[in-house]
Amino acid sequence: MDANSPIMSESNYAGQRPDENPSDVREQDRRYVWHPWSPISTDRSSLTISHGRDYLVWDIDGQEYIDGCSLNTTCGYGHPDVVNAVIQQLYTLHGVDISISSHEPVGRLAERLASYMPGTLLKTLFVNSGSEGIEAAMMIATSFWINFGETRNRVVAFARGYHGSTLLSRSLTALPRVGHPFQKPMPVDYVELPVRPGEIRHAEALPLLLNAFEQSIVSGSPPVAVVVEPFLNVGGGIVLPDGFLSGLRELCDRHNTLLIVDEIFTGYGRCGHMFMCQSENVEPDILVSSKGLGGGYVPIAATTVRQHIYDSFDKDPFIGGLRYGHTTSGHAVACAAALATLEVLEKENLIERARHFGKILVDRFASLAGRGNIVDIRGLGLILVIEMSSYEAARNVVSQAASKGLLLRQPGEAFMMVPPLTIDEAGIEEACRRLENVLGMS
């Protein structure tokens, strides 16, 4: 993408169905679709997206928006390299069950991931979503100890962490809206932030945070693992202090437990590195990645483990391997999309661009911290977080921004701008202008 290209207009798009009737489309949605993580009183069809190009989307009324709420659109919308890779793979082989055979794209992708990973993180299990990736990681970690004759059933995790929406993954958090009515599969010790979200990223908070984790690790029987996100996304857009991951690695080594790093959101350039753990030269025992891997084109997730963990599964008494997987694990089309996404990530220098544009965003709004309803300004890679004084204040900004053509995310009392990594200077400037208009800066 040309970094100096102008913002695209809707006229650049030629694929919109001419017979679409917005009222019919919305009525169909209202009658039949159950939207996830949404109040049933909220009409999600009021914003119905019709099509997208790069970092822009249009709704069925023709209104243009800058996508600032992207969790997985690494390469933006309609990137020809990814689209063509998906089409070609569909014509060649859409997929087979890799529990009984294999195919060429899955091996190429696993090798590609191993080339990015630190140390001996070499073996990858592919699944379809981050939730499944965490489920797999917990199955692997628990089984690893059993493989050596030791039963462990306790986990340490952030209270504000978020690791997915399956029964086990949602049990790893204390966030109220992620709660469930079932018995927890295993005990979890939740680590609370020792200071306010806006203060935890500062150096003086690091020993407090590591001490809180150590106290949880030693508070009972040896845990299966410590499971953490390197950036608390759903938990409030919280940036953690430098040295946290390396300090946690040392704690896990000292107390003989596994470290599982959830890079479902931060992986593949979003945090300004291929993976956040690389910023501190940390080798987790298990690394789970997803969203950015397939660029949003096809669902895929990866659970990558150190070689000695993989090797231990020859001790499994039932099949001599991992008793976990899905019919569509390592789907050939998803692997092709992921390989193409990684090619674009490298070819277009999207990781470096994430750092560059992320700094521009934070610098642009930094002076607002402490003014009015704005509590804190922070960021990581191409993530801008603005913490407000209340949930309602953040909700108001998100709503007003949408009315001005800028889509934002809201984790609790904060809102985030997370555009596709392919956004250019013109897009960043226009996104800032629209947000400044909402915040009363222009």
C-alpha positions in Angstrom: 0.0 0.0 0.0 1.2 3.5 -0.8 1.7 5.3 2.5 0.8 8.6 0.8 -2.3 7.3 -1.0 -5.5 9.4 -0.4 -8.4 8.0 1.5 -10.5 5.8 -0.8 -14.0 6.8 -1.7 -17.0 4.5 -2.0 -16.8 4.9 -5.8 -13.7 2.7 -5.7 -15.8 -0.3 -4.8 -17.6 -2.1 -7.6 -19.1 -5.1 -5.9 -22.1 -3.8 -3.9 -25.3 -5.5 -4.8 -27.5 -3.0 -6.6 -30.7 -4.7 -5.4 -29.9 -4.4 -1.7 -32.7 -2.7 0.3 -31.3 -1.5 3.6 -34.6 -1.9 5.4 -35.0 -5.5 4.3 -31.4 -6.3 5.3 -31.9 -4.8 8.8 -35.3 -6.6 9.3 -33.8 -9.9 8.3 -31.0 -9.4 10.9 -33.5 -8.3 13.6 -35.7 -11.4 13.1 -33.0 -14.1 12.9 -29.6 -13.1 14.1 -28.4 -13.4 17.7 -25.4 -11.1 18.1 -22.7 -12.2 20.5 -21.7 -10.2 23.5 -24.6 -7.8 22.9 -27.7 -6.8 24.9 -30.8 -8.1 23.2 -32.2 -4.6 23.5 -29.5 -3.2 21.2 -30.2 -3.2 17.5 -26.8 -4.2 16.0 -28.4 -4.0 12.5 -28.4 -0.2 12.8 -24.7 -0.4 11.7 -24.7 -3.0 9.0 -21.5 -3.1 7.0 -21.7 -3.6 3.3 -18.1 -3.7 2.1 -14.6 -2.6 3.0 -11.3 -1.6 1.4 -8.0 -1.3 3.3 -8.9 0.5 6.5 -12.3 1.8 5.4 -15.7 0.2 5.5 -19.1 1.4 4.3 -22.5 0.6 5.6 -25.6 -0.4 3.6 -26.6 3.3 3.5 -23.3 4.3 1.9 -21.8 5.9 5.0 -18.0 5.7 5.1 -16.2 4.7 8.4 -12.6 4.4 9.3 -12.2 1.1 11.0 -10.7 1.9 14.4 -12.1 -1.2 16.1 -10.2 -3.8 14.3 -9.0 -6.8 16.3 -7.8 -9.0 13.5 -7.6 -7.1 10.1 -3.9 -7.2 9.8 -3.9 -6.5 6.1 -7.1 -4.4 6.0 -10.1 -5.3 3.8 -9.8 -6.8 0.4 -6.0 -7.2 0.2 -5.5 -8.8 -3.2 -2.6 -11.0 -2.0 -4.7 -12.6 0.7 -7.8 -12.9 -1.4 -6.0 -14.5 -4.3 -4.3 -17.0 -2.0 -7.7 -18.0 -0.5 -9.2 -18.4 -3.9 -6.3 -20.5 -5.3 -6.4 -22.8 -2.3 -10.1 -23.3 -2.6 -9.6 -24.4 -6.2 -6.7 -26.7 -5.2 -7.8 -28.3 -1.9 -10.2 -26.8 0.6 -9.2 -29.0 3.4 -8.8 -32.5 4.9 -8.9 -33.9 8.5 -5.2 -33.6 9.5 -5.8 -36.2 12.3 -5.6 -38.9 9.6 -3.6 -37.1 6.9 -1.9 -33.8 6.1 -1.6 -31.2 3.4 1.2 -28.9 2.2 0.0 -25.5 3.5 -0.2 -26.7 7.1 3.4 -27.8 7.1 4.6 -24.5 5.5 2.7 -22.5 8.0 4.0 -24.4 11.0 7.5 -24.0 9.8 6.9 -20.3 9.2 5.7 -19.8 12.7 8.6 -21.7 14.2 10.9 -19.3 12.4 9.4 -16.4 14.3 9.3 -18.1 17.7 12.0 -17.8 20.3 14.0 -20.8 21.5 12.5 -24.3 21.2 8.9 -23.2 20.5 8.8 -25.4 17.4 5.6 -27.5 17.4 2.2 -25.9 16.5 -1.3 -27.3 16.9 -3.7 -25.4 14.7 -7.3 -24.7 15.8 -10.0 -22.3 14.7 -10.2 -19.6 17.4 -8.3 -18.1 20.3 -10.8 -19.7 22.7 -9.9 -23.1 21.3 -6.2 -22.2 21.4 -6.4 -21.6 25.1 -8.5 -24.7 25.7 -5.7 -26.7 23.8 -3.0 -24.9 25.8 -4.6 -25.9 29.1 -5.2 -29.5 28.0 -1.5 -29.7 26.9 -0.2 -28.1 30.1 -2.3 -30.3 32.4 -1.4 -33.4 30.4 2.3 -32.5 30.5 2.4 -32.9 34.2 0.4 -36.1 34.1 2.8 -37.5 31.5 5.5 -37.3 34.2 3.2 -38.8 36.9 2.2 -35.5 38.6 -1.4 -34.3 38.9 -1.8 -30.6 39.0 -5.2 -28.8 38.8 -4.6 -25.1 39.7 -4.0 -22.0 37.5 -2.8 -18.5 38.2 -4.1 -15.7 35.9 -5.0 -12.0 35.9 -8.3 -11.1 37.4 -8.8 -8.7 34.5 -7.5 -11.1 31.9 -9.6 -12.4 29.0 -8.8 -15.7 27.3 -11.9 -16.6 25.4 -15.6 -17.7 25.6 -15.5 -21.4 26.1 -16.2 -22.9 29.5 -12.6 -23.4 30.4 -11.2 -20.2 28.9 -13.8 -18.0 30.4 -13.1 -19.6 33.8 -9.6 -18.0 33.7 -10.9 -14.5 34.3 -12.8 -12.7 37.1 -14.4 -10.2 34.7 -18.1 -10.2 35.7 -19.5 -10.1 32.1 -17.5 -13.2 31.3 -18.9 -15.2 34.1 -20.8 -18.4 33.6 -23.4 -20.5 35.5 -21.3 -23.8 35.5 -18.9 -25.3 37.9 -15.3 -24.3 37.2 -13.2 -27.0 35.6 -10.3 -26.2 37.9 -9.4 -23.7 40.7 -8.0 -20.4 39.5 -6.1 -17.9 41.6 -6.9 -14.4 40.2 -4.2 -11.7 40.5 -5.6 -8.2 40.9 -3.7 -5.1 39.7 -1.9 -3.7 42.7 -2.4 -0.1 41.4 -4.8 1.7 39.1 -4.9 0.7 35.4 -3.3 3.9 34.3 -0.4 3.5 36.7 0.5 -0.2 36.3 2.7 0.5 33.2 5.2 2.5 35.2 8.5 1.0 36.5 7.6 1.4 40.2 4.6 -0.9 39.7 6.7 -3.8 38.4 7.9 -5.3 41.7 4.4 -4.9 43.2 2.9 -6.8 40.2 5.5 -9.6 40.3 5.1 -10.0 44.0 1.3 -10.4 43.6 1.9 -13.2 41.1 4.5 -14.9 43.3 2.2 -14.8 46.2 -0.5 -16.5 44.1 2.0 -19.1 42.8 3.1 -20.2 46.2 -0.3 -19.9 47.9 -1.3 -23.5 47.3 -0.3 -26.6 45.5 2.0 -26.2 42.5 0.0 -24.7 39.7 -0.4 -26.2 36.2 0.6 -22.9 34.7 0.5 -19.1 34.9 -1.6 -17.8 32.0 -1.3 -14.1 31.0 -2.0 -11.6 28.2 0.9 -9.2 27.7 -1.7 -6.5 27.2 -5.0 -6.6 29.0 -7.4 -6.0 26.1 -11.0 -6.7 27.3 -9.9 -6.0 30.9 -9.5 -2.3 30.2 -6.8 -1.7 27.5 -4.1 -2.0 30.1 -0.4 -1.6 29.3 1.8 -3.6 31.6 5.3 -2.5 32.8 8.5 -3.3 30.9 10.1 -6.3 32.4 6.8 -8.0 33.4 7.1 -11.0 31.1 10.8 -11.6 31.8 10.1 -11.3 35.6 7.2 -13.7 35.3 9.4 -16.2 33.3 11.9 -16.1 36.2 9.2 -16.7 38.7 7.8 -19.7 36.8 11.3 -21.2 36.4 12.0 -20.7 40.1 8.7 -22.3 41.2 8.7 -25.0 38.5 5.5 -24.1 36.7 4.7 -23.5 33.1 4.2 -20.0 31.5 1.4 -19.7 28.9 1.4 -16.4 27.1 -1.8 -15.4 25.4 -0.8 -13.4 22.3 -4.2 -13.8 20.6 -4.6 -10.0 20.3 -1.0 -8.8 20.5 0.6 -11.2 18.0 1.5 -10.6 14.4 2.5 -7.0 14.7 -0.3 -5.4 16.6 2.0 -4.7 19.6 4.8 -3.3 17.4 6.6 -6.7 17.5 5.8 -10.0 15.9 5.0 -11.2 19.4 5.1 -9.1 22.6 7.2 -11.8 24.4 10.0 -11.0 21.9 10.3 -7.5 23.2 11.8 -9.0 26.4 13.5 -12.0 24.9 11.1 -14.3 26.7 10.4 -17.9 25.7 7.1 -19.0 27.1 6.4 -22.7 27.4 3.2 -22.3 25.3 2.3 -19.4 23.1 -1.3 -19.0 21.9 -1.9 -16.7 18.9 -4.9 -16.1 16.6 -6.6 -12.9 15.5 -3.9 -11.3 13.3 -2.7 -14.7 11.9 -5.5 -15.0 9.4 -6.0 -11.3 9.0 -9.7 -11.8 9.6 -10.1 -13.5 6.3 -10.5 -17.1 7.6 -10.6 -18.2 11.2 -7.4 -19.8 12.5 -5.5 -20.0 15.7 -2.1 -21.5 16.8 -1.0 -23.1 20.0 2.8 -23.4 19.8 4.8 -25.4 22.4 8.4 -26.0 23.3 9.8 -29.2 21.9 10.2 -31.0 25.3 6.5 -30.5 26.0 5.6 -32.1 22.7 8.0 -34.9 23.2 6.4 -35.8 26.6 3.2 -36.9 24.9 4.7 -40.2 23.8 3.9 -41.1 27.4 0.2 -40.7 27.0 -1.4 -44.1 27.9 -4.2 -44.0 25.4 -2.9 -42.9 22.1 0.7 -41.8 22.8 -0.2 -38.3 21.6 -2.5 -35.3 22.2 -6.1 -36.2 22.7 -7.4 -32.9 21.4 -8.4 -31.3 18.0 -11.2 -30.4 15.7 -12.3 -31.6 12.3 -11.2 -28.3 10.7 -7.9 -28.0 12.7 -5.3 -26.7 10.3 -7.8 -26.1 7.5 -6.0 -25.7 4.2 -7.7 -22.4 3.2 -7.1 -20.9 6.6 -3.4 -21.9 6.4 -3.2 -20.3 2.9 -4.8 -17.1 4.2 -2.3 -17.1 7.2 0.7 -17.6 4.9 -0.4 -14.8 2.6 -1.1 -12.5 5.7 2.5 -13.1 7.0 3.9 -12.3 3.5 2.1 -9.0 3.5 3.2 -8.3 7.1 6.8 -8.6 6.1 6.6 -7.2 2.6 4.8 -4.0 3.6 6.8 -3.6 6.9 3.6 -3.5 8.9 5.3 -4.1 12.3 7.5 -1.1 11.9 4.5 0.9 10.7 2.5 -0.2 13.7 5.2 1.3 16.0 5.5 4.5 13.9 1.8 5.2 13.7 1.1 4.1 17.2 3.5 6.6 18.6 1.9 9.3 16.5 -1.5 8.5 18.0 -0.3 8.5 21.6 1.7 11.7 21.1 -1.2 13.4 19.4 -3.5 12.9 22.4 -1.1 12.7 25.4 -1.8 16.3 26.5 -5.4 15.4 27.2 -4.6 13.1 30.2 -6.2 14.5 33.3 -8.5 17.0 31.5 -12.2 16.7 31.9 -13.5 13.1 31.8 -10.1 11.8 30.4 -8.2 9.9 33.0 -5.2 8.5 31.1 -3.7 8.2 27.6 -1.6 5.1 26.8 -0.7 2.8 23.9 1.2 -0.2 22.7 2.1 -0.7 19.1 -0.8 0.3 17.0 -3.2 0.5 19.9 -4.4 3.9 21.3 -6.2 3.7 24.7 -8.0 6.6 26.3 -9.3 5.8 29.7 -12.4 7.8 30.8 -13.9 8.6 34.2 -16.8 6.2 33.7 -18.2 3.5 31.4 -20.9 6.0 30.3 -18.3 8.6 29.4 -16.4 6.1 27.2 -19.7 4.9 25.7 -20.6 8.4 24.8 -17.3 9.0 22.9 -17.7 5.7 21.0 -21.2 6.6 20.0 -20.3 10.1 18.9 -17.3 8.9 17.0 -19.4 6.4 15.0 -21.7 9.3 14.0 -18.7 11.1 12.6 -17.4 8.0 10.7 -14.9 6.5 13.2 -15.5 3.1 14.7 -13.8 2.5 18.1 -13.8 -0.3 20.7 -14.8 0.0 24.3 -13.2 -2.2 27.0 -15.0 -1.0 30.2 -14.2 2.6 31.1 -11.7 3.0 28.3 -12.0 3.2 24.5 -9.4 2.0 22.0 -8.5 2.9 18.5 -7.1 -0.2 16.8 -7.1 0.3 13.0 -5.8 -2.3 10.5 -2.0 -2.4 10.3 -2.2 -1.3 6.7 -3.5 2.2 7.6 -1.5 5.0 6.0 -0.6 8.6 7.0 -3.7 10.0 5.5 -5.9 7.5 7.4 -4.1 8.2 10.7 -4.5 11.9 10.2 -8.2 11.7 9.3 -8.9 9.3 12.2 -7.2 11.8 14.6 -9.2 14.7 13.2 -12.5 12.9 13.6 -11.6 11.8 17.2 -10.4 15.4 18.0 -13.7 16.7 16.8 -15.6 14.4 19.2 -13.3 15.3 22.1 -13.7 19.0 21.4 -10.1 19.6 20.3 -11.1 21.1 16.9 
